[in-house]
Amino acid sequence: MIVVLFRSRLVADVGEDYAQWLAEMKALVHENPGFIDIKAFLADDGERLSVVRFRDEESLRAWATNPRHLEAQRLGRLKWYESYTVEVLTANRSSEFSRAAQAAG
């Protein structure tokens, strides 16, 4: 599994077009083969964090080269982001627990 950590800060005067593009990107990434899930968080200091999980490098590469995603990146640097950092990690192992699954099993 590949995990992408996208940490960002928006400019003070981010426009409504940002929200429209964000909604489009969220919908589009869900259509990407190998996409697992995305979670977004907002820190008290205004920093934003999106955690995006993909099945493998090929899945991430498909997302990274998607033409609409590339356009969103260009607009982000031009208009919306004060700063951002992208970190791509490979998960060496994972485990999970679900009380509901344990009770059903």
N, C-alpha and C positions, 0 to 999 in steps of 0.2 A: 504494500500500500504506500502511496505517495501522499504526503501532507504538505499543503501550502499554507504558510502563515503570511497574511497580508495585513501589515500594520500601517495605518495612515492617519493623517490629519488633514481636514478640509480647510480651504481658505474661508475667511470670515464671511464673504459675500457669495457663497456657493448658490447657484441659481436653481430654479425648479427643474431645469433640464437634467441636473444631476440625478434627481429622484427618478425621473423617467428612464434614464439610461441604466440606473441601478436595477430597477425592476426588470428591464429587458435582459440585462446580464444574468440576473438570477434565474429567469425563465430559460434563457439560452443554455446556461451551464447544465441545467437539469436534463437537457436533450443530448448532451455530450456523452457518447459511449464511454463507459468506465467511470463516470462520475458517481461518487458514493453519496456525499452530503456536504452541506455548508452550514456553518453557524457563525453568527456575527454578534459582536459584543462592543459596548461603548464604555470606556473607562471614565472615571470621575474627572480626569484631566483633559477629556476631549479626544484622546487617542481612540481610534477604532481598530478592532481586530476581527478579521475574517479567517476562519479555519475551514479550509476546503480539502476534502479527501477524494483521491482518485485511485482506481484499481491499480494502475501501473504507469510507467513513464510514457508509454504510447498514448494513453488516455489524456495525460497532462499535456503532451505535445500537441494533440488535436485541439485542446482548448487554447493553448498558447498561440496557435497559428490561425485560430478562427478569425476571419476578416472583421466581423462586427466587434469582437473582443479587442482586436488590434486597434480599431478605430476608437473604442472606449478608452484604451490606454493612452492614445494620442491626445484625446480630449481631456483626460484626467491630468496629464502633465501640463497641458495648455491652460486649463480653466479651473479645475476643481480641487487639486491636491496642493497643500502647502508642502507636504513631504509624504513619502511612503517607503516602506521596506518590504521586500518579498523574500521569504526564506522557504526553500524547498527541502523537505526532509523525507528520508526513507524510513518507514516504520520497520524495525527489526523484529518486533513481536507485539502482540496485542492480546488482551484478555477482556472479558466483559462479564458482568453479572446482571441478572434481571430477576427481581423478586417474583414477578408474574410468571416468568418461564420456569423458575424453580418450583413454584406452587403448582403449576400445571403438569410438571414432569414427574 
